[in-house]
Amino acid sequence: MEHVQCLIIGAGPAGYTAAIYAARANLKPVMYVGNQPGGQLTITNDVENYPGFPDGIMGPEMMELFDRQAKRFDADIRYGEVTHVDFSIHPHQIKVDGKKSVTANTVIIATGASAKWLGLPSETRLNGSGVSACAVCDGFFYRGQDVAIVGAGDTACEEAMYLSKLCNHVHMLIRKNHMRASKIMESRIRNTPNITIHWNTDTEEILGESTVTGALVKDTQTGQLREIQLQGFFVAIGHHPNASVFSKYLETDAQGYIITQPDSTKTNIHGVFACGDVQDKHFRQAVTAAGSGCMAALEAERFLIAYENHMITAAD
């Protein structure tokens, strides 16, 4: 059984930043990249809001740079998915791909969150070419154009309001005859001139070959089909954190996001830290994920120093 000082699970901006900081602190981190190396940025075309790239950068290229930087400091980056953990004992026990066993004095969880999708083939085909799950990330590219957004909660309303400031017109597609959003958010939507609410509307297909040109929608009451011409299609029906493998041991909220202490990445288990979108349901930006990855590595380093100097035990 292999033993490591610092094990990082996940390889988005949070995981890679944690690896960079941990490696520079000589913690000799081992990072398992999971089933989506690079995280959600690998399916993001242009990234224009990450500091340091005045001309923007492609998401996959950005994550390649993260990877090169982490490896420069000798972070041990491996392919594999964590399939089981035991945080009831210390060192913590982790199993990778159902076979390989690893023990670790500290664990940094950076497994992110995955957007919920409608499940349409055209949605997958046009993802990154007009289809997006993040208005804040990608709305800039649709300035002066017509877009649609699917969703009925506060997040969908917030993203619709954001898009309304950039786009010519925003079509809000809602399956039922009411919203789940708070009354104040619904009121703002209703009073924004360039937002049209389409009640009882389901998306049948997203139209376009190489880029989005429209959406085929169906009236859920009459079954009538019609097309809406647009250039961008945003899905805002929620995210789910990739935290199920840890839920037996870590405190989570009602949606499954890992709960961390205020102003910290510490979880309820000593020596286990969580960063990035797996514990952040509010911002979900690459730059905030990277910042929390830095925090996790620094807190892991402090834990190890205290632990090795017998100032604390794993149970403290």
GULOBA-802014 format. One record per residue (C-alpha): residue in one letter; residue number from 1; x, y, z. Coordinates in nm, 4 decimals. Example, Ala and Ser with C-alpha at 12.3 -4.5 7.8 and 13.67 -1.06 7.14 Angstrom:
% GULOBA-802014
REC res   n       px       py       pz
REC   A   1   1.2300  -0.4500   0.7800
REC   S   2   1.3670  -0.1060   0.7140
END
This chain:
% GULOBA-802014
REC res   n       px       py       pz
REC   M   1   0.0000   0.0000   0.0000
REC   E   2   0.1391   0.3387  -0.1024
REC   H   3   0.1516   0.6241   0.1493
REC   V   4   0.1580   0.9936   0.0548
REC   Q   5   0.1684   1.3162   0.2493
REC   C   6  -0.0844   1.5021   0.0393
REC   L   7  -0.3389   1.3455  -0.1962
REC   I   8  -0.5355   1.5690  -0.4308
REC   I   9  -0.8524   1.4351  -0.5907
REC   G  10  -0.9677   1.6199  -0.9022
REC   A  11  -0.7927   1.8186  -1.1721
REC   G  12  -0.9725   2.1421  -1.2484
REC   P  13  -0.8390   2.4890  -1.1575
REC   A  14  -0.8825   2.4117  -0.7854
REC   G  15  -0.6984   2.0797  -0.7964
REC   Y  16  -0.4140   2.2037  -1.0135
REC   T  17  -0.3636   2.5167  -0.8036
REC   A  18  -0.3549   2.3020  -0.4902
REC   A  19  -0.0968   2.0793  -0.6613
REC   I  20   0.1215   2.3778  -0.7545
REC   Y  21   0.1203   2.5201  -0.4023
REC   A  22   0.1625   2.1814  -0.2348
REC   A  23   0.4511   2.0863  -0.4626
REC   R  24   0.6301   2.4173  -0.4011
REC   A  25   0.5896   2.3527  -0.0263
REC   N  26   0.7667   2.0168  -0.0761
REC   L  27   0.4592   1.8166   0.0239
REC   K  28   0.5204   1.5835  -0.2732
REC   P  29   0.1524   1.5834  -0.3710
REC   V  30  -0.0068   1.3046  -0.5706
REC   M  31  -0.3057   1.4126  -0.7801
REC   Y  32  -0.5591   1.1789  -0.9383
REC   V  33  -0.7291   1.3535  -1.2278
REC   G  34  -1.0550   1.1531  -1.2343
REC   N  35  -1.2747   1.0978  -1.5379
REC   Q  36  -1.2527   1.4560  -1.6686
REC   P  37  -0.8926   1.5775  -1.6500
REC   G  38  -0.8981   1.9544  -1.6537
REC   G  39  -1.2555   1.9779  -1.5289
REC   Q  40  -1.5311   2.1784  -1.6971
REC   L  41  -1.2817   2.4108  -1.8662
REC   T  42  -1.1915   2.1304  -2.1055
REC   I  43  -1.5342   2.1779  -2.2678
REC   T  44  -1.5118   2.5590  -2.2633
REC   N  45  -1.3925   2.7270  -2.5797
REC   D  46  -1.2906   3.0846  -2.5022
REC   V  47  -1.1989   3.1957  -2.1510
REC   E  48  -1.1777   3.5748  -2.1373
REC   N  49  -1.2323   3.6490  -1.7683
REC   Y  50  -0.9327   3.4735  -1.6123
REC   P  51  -0.6649   3.7274  -1.5103
REC   G  52  -0.3374   3.7194  -1.6988
REC   F  53  -0.4762   3.6384  -2.0438
REC   P  54  -0.5597   3.9777  -2.2026
REC   D  55  -0.6466   3.8174  -2.5359
REC   G  56  -0.8363   3.5272  -2.3809
REC   I  57  -0.7428   3.1609  -2.3996
REC   M  58  -0.9083   2.8352  -2.4980
REC   G  59  -1.0199   2.6289  -2.1994
REC   P  60  -0.8247   2.3125  -2.2916
REC   E  61  -0.5108   2.5190  -2.3591
REC   M  62  -0.5470   2.6885  -2.0216
REC   M  63  -0.5681   2.3560  -1.8416
REC   E  64  -0.2625   2.2320  -2.0327
REC   L  65  -0.0730   2.5309  -1.8910
REC   F  66  -0.1955   2.4441  -1.5402
REC   D  67  -0.0718   2.0895  -1.5956
REC   R  68   0.2717   2.2007  -1.7168
REC   Q  69   0.3122   2.4379  -1.4227
REC   A  70   0.2226   2.1704  -1.1671
REC   K  71   0.4623   1.9222  -1.3275
REC   R  72   0.7374   2.1850  -1.3283
REC   F  73   0.7353   2.1623  -0.9486
REC   D  74   0.7263   1.7800  -0.9608
REC   A  75   0.3632   1.7274  -0.8678
REC   D  76   0.2850   1.3605  -0.9324
REC   I  77  -0.0170   1.3700  -1.1634
REC   R  78  -0.1838   1.0376  -1.2355
REC   Y  79  -0.4801   0.9054  -1.4263
REC   G  80  -0.7364   0.7283  -1.2143
REC   E  81  -1.0669   0.7785  -1.0374
REC   V  82  -1.1131   0.7583  -0.6623
REC   T  83  -1.3865   0.5006  -0.6051
REC   H  84  -1.3801   0.4574  -0.2266
REC   V  85  -1.2516   0.6396   0.0809
REC   D  86  -1.2315   0.5686   0.4513
REC   F  87  -1.1935   0.8889   0.6489
REC   S  88  -1.2776   0.7228   0.9819
REC   I  89  -0.9122   0.6388   1.0430
REC   H  90  -0.5838   0.8230   0.9980
REC   P  91  -0.3910   0.8088   0.7747
REC   H  92  -0.6954   0.8287   0.5504
REC   Q  93  -0.7480   0.5366   0.3152
REC   I  94  -0.8340   0.5800  -0.0501
REC   K  95  -0.8984   0.3304  -0.3271
REC   V  96  -0.8396   0.4206  -0.6920
REC   D  97  -1.0237   0.2504  -0.9791
REC   G  98  -1.1503  -0.0068  -0.7312
REC   K  99  -0.8046  -0.1643  -0.7039
REC   K 100  -0.5105   0.0494  -0.5968
REC   S 101  -0.4959   0.1431  -0.2267
REC   V 102  -0.3348   0.4645  -0.1028
REC   T 103  -0.3070   0.6150   0.2432
REC   A 104  -0.2656   0.9885   0.2940
REC   N 105  -0.2009   1.2213   0.5844
REC   T 106  -0.3960   1.4976   0.4105
REC   V 107  -0.6576   1.4845   0.1359
REC   I 108  -0.7651   1.7770  -0.0811
REC   I 109  -1.0961   1.7215  -0.2579
REC   A 110  -1.1335   1.9211  -0.5793
REC   T 111  -1.3791   1.7077  -0.7742
REC   G 112  -1.5957   1.9990  -0.8864
REC   A 113  -1.9597   2.0000  -0.9874
REC   S 114  -2.1274   1.8941  -1.3088
REC   A 115  -2.3954   2.0917  -1.4862
REC   K 116  -2.7325   1.9284  -1.5286
REC   W 117  -2.8277   1.9035  -1.8949
REC   L 118  -3.1471   1.8474  -2.0870
REC   G 119  -3.0149   1.5288  -2.2449
REC   L 120  -3.0592   1.6302  -2.6097
REC   P 121  -2.8126   1.4974  -2.8705
REC   S 122  -2.7884   1.8456  -3.0245
REC   E 123  -2.7050   1.9859  -2.6813
REC   T 124  -2.3987   1.7618  -2.6628
REC   R 125  -2.2995   1.8248  -3.0250
REC   L 126  -2.3190   2.2045  -2.9945
REC   N 127  -2.1728   2.2307  -2.6452
REC   G 128  -1.9152   2.5086  -2.6678
REC   S 129  -2.0505   2.6171  -3.0068
REC   G 130  -2.3489   2.8125  -2.8856
REC   V 131  -2.4614   2.5889  -2.6000
REC   S 132  -2.3394   2.6753  -2.2503
REC   A 133  -2.4242   2.6139  -1.8857
REC   C 134  -2.2638   2.9363  -1.7619
REC   A 135  -2.3977   3.2757  -1.8643
REC   V 136  -2.1350   3.4609  -1.6626
REC   C 137  -1.8599   3.2645  -1.8381
REC   D 138  -1.9901   3.2847  -2.1937
REC   G 139  -2.2533   3.5595  -2.2145
REC   F 140  -1.9934   3.8095  -2.3355
REC   F 141  -1.9692   3.6253  -2.6683
REC   Y 142  -2.3357   3.6939  -2.7457
REC   R 143  -2.3403   4.0708  -2.7142
REC   G 144  -2.6147   4.2171  -2.9290
REC   Q 145  -2.7512   3.8749  -3.0206
REC   D 146  -3.0613   3.6742  -2.9339
REC   V 147  -3.0291   3.3935  -2.6806
REC   A 148  -3.2452   3.1503  -2.4855
REC   I 149  -3.2084   3.0254  -2.1320
REC   V 150  -3.3790   2.7190  -1.9841
REC   G 151  -3.4618   2.7225  -1.6136
REC   A 152  -3.7126   2.8530  -1.3622
REC   G 153  -3.5173   2.9049  -1.0409
REC   D 154  -3.3278   3.1969  -0.8925
REC   T 155  -3.0071   3.0984  -1.0711
REC   A 156  -3.1830   3.0946  -1.4080
REC   C 157  -3.3345   3.4362  -1.3324
REC   E 158  -2.9990   3.5793  -1.2276
REC   E 159  -2.8374   3.4504  -1.5450
REC   A 160  -3.1251   3.5813  -1.7572
REC   M 161  -3.0797   3.9262  -1.5998
REC   Y 162  -2.7060   3.9088  -1.6662
REC   L 163  -2.7665   3.8153  -2.0298
REC   S 164  -3.0251   4.0910  -2.0719
REC   K 165  -2.7526   4.3501  -2.0152
REC   L 166  -2.5422   4.2051  -2.2961
REC   C 167  -2.7808   4.0540  -2.5460
REC   N 168  -3.0413   4.1962  -2.7798
REC   H 169  -3.3122   3.9643  -2.6517
REC   V 170  -3.3386   3.6827  -2.3992
REC   H 171  -3.5990   3.4066  -2.4364
REC   M 172  -3.6640   3.2350  -2.1033
REC   L 173  -3.8022   2.8848  -2.1568
REC   I 174  -4.0051   2.7495  -1.8642
REC   R 175  -4.1726   2.4077  -1.8701
REC   K 176  -4.4556   2.4969  -1.6345
REC   N 177  -4.6874   2.7934  -1.5899
REC   H 178  -4.4970   2.9258  -1.2894
REC   M 179  -4.1413   2.9851  -1.1665
REC   R 180  -3.9600   2.8280  -0.8735
REC   A 181  -3.7683   3.1519  -0.8262
REC   S 182  -3.8299   3.3983  -0.5466
REC   K 183  -4.1013   3.6574  -0.6086
REC   I 184  -3.8532   3.9424  -0.6258
REC   M 185  -3.6482   3.7663  -0.8941
REC   E 186  -3.9609   3.6842  -1.0939
REC   S 187  -4.0695   4.0469  -1.0694
REC   R 188  -3.7350   4.1633  -1.2078
REC   I 189  -3.7637   3.9231  -1.4983
REC   R 190  -4.1180   4.0347  -1.5790
REC   N 191  -4.0132   4.3993  -1.5733
REC   T 192  -3.7098   4.3642  -1.8001
REC   P 193  -3.8179   4.4724  -2.1500
REC   N 194  -3.5829   4.2493  -2.3505
REC   I 195  -3.6699   3.9271  -2.1660
REC   T 196  -3.9612   3.7230  -2.2963
REC   I 197  -4.0967   3.4447  -2.0759
REC   H 198  -4.2249   3.1424  -2.2648
REC   W 199  -4.4507   2.9522  -2.0233
REC   N 200  -4.5353   2.5829  -2.0682
REC   T 201  -4.2462   2.5484  -2.3085
REC   D 202  -4.0215   2.2460  -2.3495
REC   T 203  -3.7121   2.2293  -2.5690
REC   E 204  -3.7385   1.9580  -2.8325
REC   E 205  -3.4137   2.0299  -3.0163
REC   I 206  -3.1394   2.2883  -3.0491
REC   L 207  -3.0984   2.3860  -3.4123
REC   G 208  -2.7794   2.4410  -3.6099
REC   E 209  -2.4998   2.2410  -3.7674
REC   S 210  -2.1731   2.3944  -3.6458
REC   T 211  -2.3246   2.6743  -3.4338
REC   V 212  -2.6622   2.7397  -3.2748
REC   T 213  -2.9179   2.9006  -3.5061
REC   G 214  -3.2351   2.8420  -3.3078
REC   A 215  -3.4418   2.6122  -3.0920
REC   L 216  -3.7395   2.3915  -3.1657
REC   V 217  -3.9787   2.4173  -2.8714
REC   K 218  -4.3090   2.2540  -2.7818
REC   D 219  -4.6077   2.3892  -2.5944
REC   T 220  -4.6522   2.1379  -2.3109
REC   Q 221  -5.0294   2.1936  -2.3062
REC   T 222  -5.1163   2.1872  -2.6763
REC   G 223  -4.8183   1.9966  -2.8168
REC   Q 224  -4.7692   2.2653  -3.0812
REC   L 225  -4.4154   2.2996  -3.2166
REC   R 226  -4.2465   2.6238  -3.3179
REC   E 227  -3.8991   2.7573  -3.3832
REC   I 228  -3.7242   3.0442  -3.2073
REC   Q 229  -3.4349   3.2056  -3.3923
REC   L 230  -3.1316   3.2658  -3.1711
REC   Q 231  -2.7532   3.2401  -3.1575
REC   G 232  -2.6927   3.1188  -2.8019
REC   F 233  -2.8606   2.8598  -2.5817
REC   F 234  -2.7987   2.8539  -2.2064
REC   V 235  -2.8984   2.5751  -1.9693
REC   A 236  -2.9594   2.6812  -1.6084
REC   I 237  -3.1353   2.3872  -1.4492
REC   G 238  -2.8745   2.3381  -1.1794
REC   H 239  -2.5498   2.1596  -1.0959
REC   H 240  -2.4739   1.8528  -0.8895
REC   P 241  -2.1513   1.8338  -0.6869
REC   N 242  -1.9248   1.5375  -0.7524
REC   A 243  -1.9120   1.4416  -0.3862
REC   S 244  -2.1081   1.1171  -0.3513
REC   V 245  -1.8003   0.9039  -0.2817
REC   F 246  -1.7234   1.1203   0.0249
REC   S 247  -2.0761   1.1699   0.1602
REC   K 248  -2.0533   0.8904   0.4167
REC   Y 249  -1.7903   1.0860   0.6091
REC   L 250  -1.8185   1.4524   0.5156
REC   E 251  -2.0942   1.6933   0.6083
REC   T 252  -2.2869   1.8142   0.3056
REC   D 253  -2.5792   2.0490   0.2540
REC   A 254  -2.9191   1.9513   0.1173
REC   Q 255  -2.7871   1.9661  -0.2396
REC   G 256  -2.4831   1.7520  -0.1658
REC   Y 257  -2.2177   2.0259  -0.1613
REC   I 258  -1.9394   1.9644   0.0910
REC   I 259  -1.9643   2.2000   0.3884
REC   T 260  -1.6421   2.3770   0.4837
REC   Q 261  -1.5689   2.5974   0.7798
REC   P 262  -1.6132   2.9751   0.7308
REC   D 263  -1.3152   3.1363   0.5561
REC   S 264  -1.1544   2.7951   0.5243
REC   T 265  -1.1427   2.4766   0.3184
REC   K 266  -1.1482   2.2552   0.6286
REC   T 267  -1.4180   1.9896   0.6410
REC   N 268  -1.5547   1.8133   0.9489
REC   I 269  -1.2756   1.5528   0.9150
REC   H 270  -0.9297   1.6631   1.0259
REC   G 271  -0.6784   1.6539   0.7445
REC   V 272  -0.9468   1.6584   0.4744
REC   F 273  -1.0009   1.9788   0.2788
REC   A 274  -1.2444   2.0686   0.0010
REC   C 275  -1.2024   2.3406  -0.2606
REC   G 276  -1.3571   2.4576  -0.5844
REC   D 277  -1.7056   2.3875  -0.7089
REC   V 278  -1.7555   2.0764  -0.4956
REC   Q 279  -1.8056   2.3155  -0.2022
REC   D 280  -1.8961   2.6380  -0.3833
REC   K 281  -2.2478   2.6613  -0.5274
REC   H 282  -2.2526   3.0405  -0.5455
REC   F 283  -1.9687   3.1579  -0.7712
REC   R 284  -1.8513   2.8569  -0.9750
REC   Q 285  -1.5768   3.0495  -1.1561
REC   A 286  -1.2321   2.9268  -1.2538
REC   V 287  -1.0628   3.2083  -1.0648
REC   T 288  -1.2526   3.1458  -0.7396
REC   A 289  -1.1845   2.7725  -0.7702
REC   A 290  -0.8137   2.8406  -0.8140
REC   G 291  -0.8157   3.0692  -0.5112
REC   S 292  -0.9732   2.8054  -0.2905
REC   G 293  -0.7242   2.5482  -0.4227
REC   C 294  -0.4466   2.7744  -0.2947
REC   M 295  -0.6218   2.7946   0.0430
REC   A 296  -0.6547   2.4162   0.0644
REC   A 297  -0.2853   2.3580  -0.0039
REC   L 298  -0.1798   2.6160   0.2539
REC   E 299  -0.4125   2.4661   0.5142
REC   A 300  -0.2913   2.1143   0.4336
REC   E 301   0.0681   2.2329   0.4796
REC   R 302  -0.0143   2.3853   0.8187
REC   F 303  -0.1929   2.0681   0.9256
REC   L 304   0.1076   1.8537   0.8301
REC   I 305   0.3519   2.0795   1.0135
REC   A 306   0.1457   2.0609   1.3319
REC   Y 307   0.0858   1.6875   1.2907
REC   E 308   0.4508   1.6035   1.2297
REC   N 309   0.5586   1.8156   1.5234
REC   H 310   0.3075   1.6301   1.7447
REC   M 311   0.1266   1.9577   1.8116
REC   I 312  -0.2013   1.7933   1.7068
REC   T 313  -0.3353   1.4475   1.6400
REC   A 314  -0.5662   1.3542   1.3563
REC   A 315  -0.8536   1.3535   1.6055
REC   D 316  -0.7970   1.7118   1.7279
END
